[in-house]
């Protein structure tokens, strides 16, 4: 992954690509992402025709179907504004794989490559473009918290987003981030992997939950909803004392919400 050059001046308008999992299962994460951006004075645009990034089809070996999904959305983000994605794996799909899907397409190819340059994972954008410093955030009315952080495989390897989550969380007053033994391991979700190999996936996520709980922390924070759903549902099913929260919602809550 090559080093990315970030703009020196923050934009005033951005798009939000919410992801299908946020839309269907964790809408509060998308709303909190919007709130974080609007609190910094940005106008957030949400093209209503957006859908999935195409990653499930792509990772299942169906590039034609992934191409169809991506093609339907290439013209939705026509203004030259950043596209903020509250998911590292979906951002990675759009930044790295959409251009590959259309590499030989004389029409869609240039559109995909131009759009890829404007894709940002939420934490990456907050830290490297808006350059937010939460060290002075008001937390006097909130109890101190010890949390564990989870970064999805795609987000970690394709987008380098673990460093963004770590920096944002570590700057928060009253929050202690605790590393656990299996932090770098996959949670077992892997999109369709969890459907095709449920026994293996189940063993992986239970290892993840046990490792997080062994730290004594009762909250796991992640910027990827697929992982949150997998980890959270497993913890609830097994009666493990572990709550999950999207990074956007955690940052919004710990920084006092509305200014």
Secondary structure, DSSP 8 states (H G I E B T S, - for coil): -------SS--SEEEEE--HHHHHT-HHHHHHHHHHHHHTT-EEE--TT----SHHHHHTT-HHHHHHHHHTTTTS--SS-EEEES-HHHHHIIIIIHHHHTTT-TTHHHHHHHHHTTEEEHHHHHHHTS---GGG---TTS--EEEEEE--HHIIIII-THHHHHHHHHTSTTEEE---TTTTS--S-TTTHHHH-HHHHHHHHHHHHHHHHTTT--EEEES-HHHHHHHHHHHHHHT-S-EEEEHHHHHHHHTTS--
